[in-house]
């Protein structure tokens, strides 16, 4: 699994999940509950992971949707 993005912005997370789901790209959201418990300190951010073999397609999808600036290097 490769990390695609990391943020606590619920709108960004929701949009990315919708795009990935629509394209049939498997993804896993990590630390959603921990980030809520932690509060607004931003110490723990929500991460979206995709399988290694779908990383390129997922990154291209986000770039095409003008969300490329949310991608992790």
C-alpha positions in Angstrom: 0.0 0.0 0.0 1.2 3.5 -0.9 0.1 6.7 0.8 -1.8 8.9 -1.6 -2.7 11.8 0.6 -2.7 13.0 4.3 -5.1 15.6 5.6 -7.7 16.3 8.2 -9.9 18.3 5.8 -13.2 16.2 5.6 -14.2 17.7 2.3 -11.0 16.7 0.6 -11.2 13.2 2.1 -14.8 12.9 0.9 -14.0 14.1 -2.6 -11.0 11.8 -3.0 -12.9 8.8 -1.7 -15.7 9.5 -4.2 -13.3 9.8 -7.1 -11.5 6.6 -6.2 -14.7 4.7 -5.6 -16.2 5.9 -9.0 -13.1 4.7 -10.8 -13.0 1.4 -9.0 -9.7 2.0 -7.4 -9.3 0.2 -4.1 -8.3 2.4 -1.2 -8.1 2.3 2.6 -8.6 5.2 4.9 -6.2 5.1 7.9 -6.4 7.0 11.2 -9.9 8.5 10.7 -11.0 7.6 14.2 -7.7 8.5 15.8 -7.7 11.9 14.2 -11.3 12.6 15.5 -10.2 11.5 19.1 -7.1 13.6 18.9 -9.1 16.8 18.3 -8.0 19.8 16.3 -4.2 19.6 17.1 -3.5 18.0 13.7 -1.0 15.6 15.2 -2.7 12.6 13.6 -3.9 13.2 10.1 -6.2 10.9 8.0 -4.3 9.0 5.3 -5.6 7.5 2.1 -3.7 4.5 0.9 -3.9 2.7 -2.4 -2.4 -0.6 -3.5 1.0 -0.3 -5.2 -0.3 -1.4 -8.6 -3.1 1.2 -8.6 -1.0 4.1 -7.3 -0.2 5.6 -10.7 -3.9 5.5 -11.8 -5.0 7.1 -8.5 -2.4 9.8 -8.7 -3.4 10.6 -12.3 -7.0 10.7 -11.3 -6.3 13.3 -8.6 -4.1 15.4 -10.9 -6.9 15.4 -13.5 -9.4 16.5 -10.9 -7.1 19.5 -9.9 -6.3 17.8 -6.6 -2.7 17.1 -7.4 -1.5 19.5 -4.7 -2.9 17.1 -2.0 -0.7 14.2 -3.2 2.1 13.1 -1.0 5.5 12.8 -2.7 
